[in-house]
């Protein structure tokens, strides 16, 4: 499949993630108290959130060799089971020397009890926001990580990006989990599966295969079939 088709398929995936999040945030805010202001401040106070029309515009035809969301991020639906959290992603995709490369940076902020004996910045002993993130990458050239993989991270961006203030202090090099991906489209679908399980995966498949056209639709169809091979049927 051509690099143009894979690049276009990625824009449709980012579009679905924002549509999936938009409906959820609108519905959840009607049913429950607004998400803790500390989480909103942690995300929106330090990062530039892409507006809905900017995400929509990603699917418009482009002929460049780069698809870079940074330094902006897309606010997405938090993972299943942690609906009180806020989550976001950003990514960079580029073509160089006949190869395509992709890095997806995903992060989630959640409220937790502070460590024993510690207090918040305002002097209170209430719950505090923490951040943890993951970096999904295509194979690195000439390195020990020459396979599609995922690693922990403390920022939403490439090497040199400042750590998120609330980040958990974990290694950014290991573990390096191998992923069942053949290309960057598979990589993005692995992220969807990791966050939302096969329920979300199937919602994404149905929506994306209706909205995408031409080579992008073929790239998505092939990617969904590859990942579905790992679905263990009872």
N, C-alpha and C positions, 0 to 999 in steps of 0.2 A: 504494500500500500504506500502511496506517495507521501512525502513529508507534508505537502500542502493539505492532504486529506486528514492526516493525523493532527495537524495544527488546528484545522477547522473543527475537528471533533472535540478537541480540548475546550474551545470556546463554548460549544454547546453544553459541555459538562458543567463549566462554571456558571452558565446561564441557568441550568436546572438547579444547581445548588442554591442559587439566590432565590429562585422561585419557590423552592421547597422551604427555605427559611422564612421568606416573606409571609406566606400563609400561616406558618406556625406561630411566628411572633405576634401577628395580628390576632390570632385566635387565643393564644395563651394569655396575652395581656388583658383580654376581656374576662377570662375565667379566674385569674389569680392576681395577687399583688404584683406590681411592676418588679422586674428583676432588680436585685439589690443595686442601689446607685453606685456602690463601690466597684462593682463589676463593670458597669457602664463606663465609669471614670477610668478604670484600668485599661480598658480597650480603646475607647474613643478619645481619651485624653492624650494618648501617646501615639495613635495611629490614624492615618487618613482613611476613612471608610469610603469605598466606592459607592456612588449614588446608583440607584436602580437603573437609570437611563444609561449610565456608563457601562454597567454590566451587560445590559441589552445590546449596546453598541459593539461589544466584543465579537458578536457573530457576523458582523458586516465584513464583506470581502476585503482582504488585505493581501498584498503581495510581498511583504517584507519578510526577512528571515528571523525576526525576533517577535516574541509575544511575551511582554513583560508587564505584570501587574504592579510590581514594586515601584515606589514605596507604598502604594495603596494596598488595602486588604479588602476582601469580601467578607462581610458578616454572614455566617452560615448557621444552620440549625445545630444546636448542641447535640452531643451524642445521646443515644437512647439510654434512659436511666439516670441522666444528669440534667434534667430539663431546667434546673435552676441556674445553670451555667450560661456563659456567653462564649461563642467560638468564632474563629475567623481563619481565613487562609490567604496566602498570596503565592505567587508562582513566577518562575521565569522559564522560558523555553527559547532555545536558540539553535541555529543551524550553523555548523562550522566544519570545514574540511570534509564535506560529504556525509557528516553524521549529525543527528539531532540529539540535543541534550535537554533534560527537563528536571527541575527541582520544584517540589511542592512543599510549602511550609505551612503547617497546620498548628494552631494553638487554641487552648481552651482555658478560660479563667473560671474558677469555682470558689465558693466560700467554704472555709474550714475553720475549725477551732484552732486558736493560736497555741504555740508550744507552751508548755507549763511555765508559768512565771513571767511570760511576756505580755506586753500590752500593745495596743494599736498606736499609730502615730498621734491620734488625738487623746491618748491617755486612757482610753477605755479598754476593757478586757473582752470586747465582743469578737465575733468571727472576722476573719481577715481573708482577702482574696489571694489566691495562689495561681500561678501559671505553669502549665507544662506543655511542651510542644514536641512535634515530630517532623522530621524532614524525610520526604519520599524522593528518591533519586534514581535516575537511569544509571547504567554502569559507568564507572569512572575509568577513563583511559589509562592503561599502563599502571594499574594500582591493584592492591589486594582486594578492592571492592569492585571488581569488574563484573558486577551483576546488579540487577534491580534490587533495591534495598530500602530500608527505613531505619533511621537513627533518632535518638532523642535530641532535642535542641532547646536552647534557652532564649531564642529570639525568633522573630518572623522575618528572616532574611538571610543572605549569604554570609560567609565568613567576614568578620569585621563589623557586622551589624551589632549594635549595642544590645546587651541582654535585657529582656523585659524585667522591670524592677521586681515584680512579684514572682519571678521564675524560681522553680525548685532547682537547687544546685546539684544537677546530675551530670554525668559525663555526656559530652556531645559526640563522642566517637564510638561508644559501645554501649549495649550490644548493637550489632549491625544485623538486623533481621532480613533474610532473603525474602523476596516477594515473588509470587507466581505471576510475573509480568513479562511480556515479550517486547512491549514498547511503551511509550508515554501514555497512550490511551488506556492500556491495561493498568498502568501505574495509578491513574486517576480513579479507575473503577475499584482498585484495591483500597483506596482511601474511603470511597463510599461504603464498601463492604465492611471495612473496619469500624466505621462510625455507626452505621445504621443496620447492619446485618443484611440478610437476604430479603427482608421485607422492604427496606429502603432501596436495595439493589434492584429489585423488581419494579418498584415505582419509577426509578430512574430509567430503567430499560424501556418501559412502556412509553414514558413521556419523550425520551430522547429519540426513539426510533420513529415516533410520529412527527417530531419537529425538524429533525435533520434531513437533508436532501443530498442527493448526488454522492460523490466520493466520501464525504464525511459520514453519511449514513452507512455506507459499506464498512468503513473503518470501525464505526461503533458496533455494528452487527457482529463483525468478526471478533471484536474484543469481548463483547458480552458472552459469546459462545465459548471463548477460551476460559473465561473465569467461571462460567456455569459448570464446566467440567469438574470443578472442585466441590460442587454441591452434593453432599452425601444424602441420598434419598433413603428414608426409613421404609 
